[in-house]
Amino acid sequence: MNPSLADLTRRLGGIAYGGDYNPEQWPRETWAEDARLMRRAGVNLVTLGVFSWSRIQPRPGVRTWDLLDEVMDLLHRHGIAVDLATPTAAPPPWFTRMHPDARPVTASGTRLAQGSRQVFCPSSPAYARAADALVAELASRYADHPALALWHVHNEWGNHNALCYCDTSAGAFRAWLRDRYKTLDAVNEAWGTDFWSQRYGEWEEIDPPRDTTAFRNPGQELDYRRFSSDALLERHRAETALLRRAAPHIPVTTNLMGTLEKKVDGYAFAAECDAVSIDHYLPAADPGGHIDLALNADLARGMAAGRPWLLMEHSTSAVNWQPVNVAKRPGETRRNSLTHLARGADGLMFFQWRQSRAGAEKWHSAMLPHAGTDSRVFKEVTALGAELRSLREVAGTHVAGDVAVLFDWHSWWALELQARPSGEFRYLDAVRDWYEALWRLNVTCDVVAPGADLTSYRAVVAPGLYLLSGQDAGNLTRYVERGGHLAVGCFGGVVDAYDRVHPGAHPGALRETLGLVVDEYLPLRPDDEVRLEDGTGVRQWAERVESRGCRTVLGFADGPEGGPARGGPAVTRHDFGQGVGWYTAARLSADALLPVVRALCDEAGVTPAASTPPGVEAVRRVGGKGSYLFLINHTEDTVSVAVDGVGLADAEILEGEARVPPGGVVVVRESTPPGGCGTRRSSAPRGVLA
Ligand code: GAL
């Protein structure tokens, strides 16, 4: 059996805490101070070596390990464990000079220059050889080092270089297609190449979907995304195999990017890891950034098949890559960190330990900022480190969502290809609106793939699931037939895995389950708004739907010109098998989705994790050791929440009431967990429609 995250937290005696450590940026004298201050801050794990390639291998054929040797020993002496990275995310300048063809090429044919990071083509044999040789030596050198606790493969696979359009990639794409389709006829069929006279007669005629005169073939584009994700996955597998061979007792992870990253299929990479990790950065311009955080944490847990996971990077304050890099407010880092903990993280790490003096990220915050140890940030970091020690019993417990939110990279890719009915309809916006409605009800969700085992969920929501393969459609249909409650967002179930429209009327994959057909999709102009019967305004998207057995729960009041008649279905409900299929024939905001989601949850017997005032998030972790209720106050007032238990850390609980200060978080060890989210019951009581 492979080692797991539990092995790491057992070794650390609780929650992992620390960040990326880049000692190569600092003179040697600083290292001892770093180790001492890490201890003071409560750091027990650091990620080392992510960008060390040019130090380890300053010239071809020369390897110098003294820096890593010394820092590994130093950290070990200070009781700090190491998450040792394969330094393959930043090939050094000598490499690109020696192998200019290994640099990635854009869709318009520009070969990118050295001078940043991830300057390599994912399919380059020269890169693969150089990376594997380095990883093999790193693995055997440190396999038995006492500081080594976790392997960190690469860094954010595909963040900057996932899509390369060079000739090497073209050859690898053809090989991938041959392997997948076997015959050219099958490719022609999948891509619909009879359209615009694109039929291929030889494999060599197929290129990557480079810039061309007009719209590119959507099947080709979609497969190019799959191929590109797979090319990096192959690299990930190769590095992982080398690490496992040298040190089978050490768990392997890689930092995935959740919804920040469209380019690689997160589930595929997560399946190759012993421990799942994600990075999360708050979008500063988004007033609901904390909801984006919760969504990503639930996705990380979904990728980890419900097990605890690691937050590999977040920031102590501002980042440096958004249009305006807003500093975090006092208490915000603690609130963000404890929200990740609430949603199943067993480790909370930052980018990075010491703020850089030079280079592209010197304006990115760190645990130890330019202002030094007397700063607000360092004091908060140190206080958080101490608090996490008092919360260590939470590590290893689980969060169990009652509701599944389906999330799919393939549908994201397909929905946003060229020549769609509306460029305004963005995949993540749809996911976020549904998720936000559930979040506001304090319903804990697992964010999982459409092919996941759904049998334990009381309800399933499917936003933006434009692409739905026949197999995944079967999964959803069986779920409803057997008594599940499924809600499908507009423009869902439309195309198959190749972006070909499912035959017959829309939504071909789910017509029968939902008991309706879509007569026509009616995207709205940017300024248009139509109304529903309850006064809700709808922007972006409406549909003219006809019932084939469903009943209208909410109708349109005034459709777009030529659109649905007054009373025409906007929200529908259909009894199917032993379950129910809901559909929204309009792009509804989180506000508008709230009553829909409430009705879905009532009927499915979903209850919130706790009853709290608006703006107060409640999530429960449960395990052999106990049940822990996290209350996270996003409002500007102190709130009281009825609880049954004792507060951990310095939480204030008086006569069964937890007082949560503005922006604060309280963790309660519960005496008896109530039957809310996180404590799935075996039979769903039938509720009443709101
Ligand atoms: C991540 C990356 C880190 C650092 C960080 C800054 O995407 O893994 O190396 O660049 O962003 O926010």
Residues whose N, C-alpha, C, O or C-beta is under 5 A from the ligand:
A	BS01	GAL	E156 V319 F351
